[in-house]
Amino acid sequence: MQARDVMTREVVSARPDTPVAEVARLMMARGISGVPIVDDGGTLLGLVSEGDLLRRVEPERSGGRSWWLRLFAGENAEDFVKTEGRHARDVMTKEVVTATPDTHLGEIARLLESRRIKRVPVVEGGRLVGIVSRANLLHAVAANPAPAPETAVQDRDLRDAVTKALEDAPGVSAMQMNVVVAGGTVDIWGYVHTDAERDAARVAAENVPGVRHVQLHLGTVPAAGYWV
């Protein structure tokens, strides 16, 4: 399998002038640990990770709680921006490890392990087209696909169709889901807000021509709205 077969296509990103506090809130709201930074044309400029945020400020402030605990608890985010006055371009990692849509998952796994990173942006012609996280790789392993080349192409087309169906389904937050297809069996991973949304995702996938079976791995969004 290649990056294009498992990558998240609807990538949550930010602009270079996005305030750090807004990036942090975006990470909390979407349950992610890294945000790619792109220009208006979609060219990848860098990436802001949790580690980038934690390294920018001294670990402890007055009050006995570390600044990052207060930040991710929704406290003092505005104070942080006001006192530090920094933007995404100031804290982002500029030398980003990337892959292309054709990069094999084995190579991406080696990159994650050797560089000790959690995600690899996927670029094509310099533009951000997706992202592969450790979770995406686990989804691929769980699906345990070993298809013939022609089957892999069919599964790739089917994945695109199911992803589109989820995006078009009313009440379904497709950006919080990842689709893996192997031999016509569709595995949908991610989070939903309600049981009705879970059912809607299943029905949307089942109605795509060529889908043989749908397996859901959809948790419920935590009340705090943040997960790793």
ZIMO-V487708 format. One record per residue. N is the residue number from 1. RES is the residue in one letter. SS is DSSP state (helix for helix, strand for strand, loop for the rest). OMEGA is omega as a letter, one per 20 degrees, with the letter a starting at -180 (NA if undefined). Layout:
n/res/ss/omega
N/RES/SS/OMEGA
N/RES/SS/OMEGA
This chain:
n/res/ss/omega
1/M/loop/a
2/Q/strand/a
3/A/helix/a
4/R/helix/a
5/D/helix/a
6/V/helix/a
7/M/loop/r
8/T/strand/a
9/R/loop/r
10/E/loop/a
11/V/loop/r
12/V/loop/a
13/S/strand/r
14/A/strand/r
15/R/loop/a
16/P/loop/a
17/D/loop/r
18/T/loop/r
19/P/strand/a
20/V/helix/a
21/A/helix/r
22/E/helix/r
23/V/helix/r
24/A/helix/r
25/R/helix/r
26/L/helix/r
27/M/helix/r
28/M/helix/a
29/A/helix/a
30/R/helix/r
31/G/loop/a
32/I/loop/a
33/S/loop/r
34/G/strand/a
35/V/strand/r
36/P/strand/r
37/I/strand/a
38/V/strand/r
39/D/loop/a
40/D/loop/r
41/G/loop/r
42/G/loop/r
43/T/strand/a
44/L/strand/a
45/L/strand/a
46/G/strand/a
47/L/strand/r
48/V/strand/r
49/S/strand/r
50/E/helix/a
51/G/helix/r
52/D/helix/r
53/L/helix/a
54/L/helix/a
55/R/helix/a
56/R/helix/a
57/V/loop/r
58/E/loop/a
59/P/loop/a
60/E/strand/r
61/R/loop/a
62/S/loop/r
63/G/loop/r
64/G/loop/r
65/R/loop/r
66/S/strand/a
67/W/helix/a
68/W/helix/r
69/L/helix/r
70/R/helix/a
71/L/helix/a
72/F/helix/r
73/A/loop/r
74/G/loop/a
75/E/loop/r
76/N/loop/r
77/A/helix/a
78/E/helix/r
79/D/helix/r
80/F/helix/r
81/V/helix/a
82/K/helix/a
83/T/helix/a
84/E/helix/r
85/G/loop/a
86/R/loop/a
87/H/strand/a
88/A/helix/a
89/R/helix/a
90/D/helix/a
91/V/helix/a
92/M/loop/r
93/T/strand/a
94/K/loop/r
95/E/loop/a
96/V/loop/r
97/V/loop/a
98/T/strand/r
99/A/strand/r
100/T/loop/r
101/P/loop/a
102/D/loop/a
103/T/loop/a
104/H/strand/a
105/L/helix/r
106/G/helix/r
107/E/helix/r
108/I/helix/r
109/A/helix/r
110/R/helix/r
111/L/helix/r
112/L/helix/a
113/E/helix/a
114/S/helix/a
115/R/helix/a
116/R/loop/r
117/I/loop/a
118/K/loop/a
119/R/strand/r
120/V/strand/r
121/P/strand/r
122/V/strand/a
123/V/strand/r
124/E/strand/a
125/G/loop/a
126/G/loop/a
127/R/strand/r
128/L/strand/a
129/V/strand/a
130/G/strand/r
131/I/strand/r
132/V/strand/r
133/S/strand/r
134/R/helix/r
135/A/helix/r
136/N/helix/r
137/L/helix/r
138/L/helix/r
139/H/helix/r
140/A/helix/r
141/V/helix/a
142/A/helix/r
143/A/helix/r
144/N/loop/a
145/P/loop/r
146/A/loop/a
147/P/loop/r
148/A/loop/a
149/P/helix/a
150/E/helix/r
151/T/helix/r
152/A/helix/r
153/V/helix/r
154/Q/helix/r
155/D/helix/r
156/R/helix/r
157/D/helix/a
158/L/helix/r
159/R/helix/r
160/D/helix/a
161/A/helix/r
162/V/helix/r
163/T/helix/r
164/K/helix/r
165/A/helix/r
166/L/helix/r
167/E/helix/a
168/D/helix/a
169/A/loop/r
170/P/loop/r
171/G/loop/a
172/V/loop/r
173/S/loop/a
174/A/helix/a
175/M/helix/r
176/Q/helix/a
177/M/strand/r
178/N/strand/a
179/V/strand/r
180/V/strand/a
181/V/strand/r
182/A/strand/r
183/G/loop/r
184/G/loop/r
185/T/strand/a
186/V/strand/r
187/D/strand/r
188/I/strand/a
189/W/strand/r
190/G/strand/a
191/Y/strand/r
192/V/strand/r
193/H/loop/a
194/T/loop/r
195/D/helix/r
196/A/helix/r
197/E/helix/r
198/R/helix/r
199/D/helix/a
200/A/helix/r
201/A/helix/r
202/R/helix/a
203/V/helix/r
204/A/helix/a
205/A/helix/a
206/E/helix/a
207/N/loop/r
208/V/loop/r
209/P/loop/r
210/G/loop/r
211/V/loop/a
212/R/loop/a
213/H/strand/r
214/V/strand/r
215/Q/strand/a
216/L/strand/r
217/H/strand/a
218/L/strand/r
219/G/strand/r
220/T/strand/a
221/V/loop/r
222/P/loop/a
223/A/loop/a
224/A/loop/r
225/G/loop/a
226/Y/loop/r
227/W/loop/a
228/V/loop/NA
